[in-house]
Amino acid sequence: RGVVLNRGEEVHLFDDVHIDREADAQGRPLHLQTEMLVIWPKSEYAETDLPVRVSSDGDWLAGSGMELWYQRPAHARFRGRVQAELQPADEARP
């Protein structure tokens, strides 16, 4: 579910938020899961103050919140106690 505010300047997604990015020449596939995400499309920025989990090819990272700049190259800042599991390169991809 979601709400678009200020003529598309701000988008609030809530409840069971899942965002998927397919793999391409510039990056691996990515799955993001949280209960709430606020997106500012023109700034290519999103954030949540709720638990978030990001996974890709067997690797995952989880935190109690996140700031995400999703323009290429994308980068994020995770809040709170962060946990991660990274697979060795030869095991991460078949």
N, C-alpha and C positions, 0 to 999 in steps of 0.2 A: 504494500500500500504506500501511497505517497501523496504529497501536496506540492503544487507549484505555486510559488509566491513571487510578488514583485515582477510580474510579466516575464517569468522565466529566469530571473536573476538568481533565484534560490530555490532549490528542490530539497524537500524533506522526505526521506524514505524511512519507513518504520515497520515494526513487527519483525518478520523473518526476512531480512535483506540478504540477498545473494547476488553477487556481481561476478561475471565470468569474462575473462579476456582470452581469446584464442591465441595460440602460438603464431608468431610470424617471424620474418627474417631478423627482427630486432629484439625479440624476447620470447621467453617460455610462456606456456599457458598459465593463467593465474585465476584463483578462486578466492573471493573475499566474502566473509560471512559475519554479520553483526545484527543487532536488533534495531539500530537506528543509524542513519547516515545523512548528513547535511552536505549538499553539493552546491558549489558556486560555479556553474558551467563556464562563464566568461573568464574566470580566474584559473580554471582547470585545477580546482582545489576542492577537497572534501575532508570532513572530519566527523569523529564520533567520540563521545565521552563514555561509551559503553564498551564492554568486552568485544574484541574483534579478533578474528583468526584469518590469516592469509596462507594459502597453500599453493604449491606448484611442484609437480613432478616428484612427489614423495616428501618434499621439504615443507615445513610449516613454521609459522611464527604467530604468537598470540600475545596480546597485551590488554590492558584495561581501558585503552582508548587509543586514538590514532589521528595524526594529521597526514594527509596524502596530497602530494602535488603530482597529478597524473599526466602532465605533459611529458613528452619523451625528452630525455630519459626520466622516467617516473622515480620518485623517491618518497619515503615516508618516515615519520617520527612516531614511534610507539610510546605510549605512556604507561606509567606504573611498572609493576613487576612483569617483565617480558620473559616468555619462555619460547624456545625454538628447538626444532629438531631438523638437522641437515643430513641428508644422505650422502655417502661418498659418491663421487661423480660416476663411477662405473655401475653403481646400484640405482642411481636416481632415474636413469633413462634406459629403457630396454634396448 
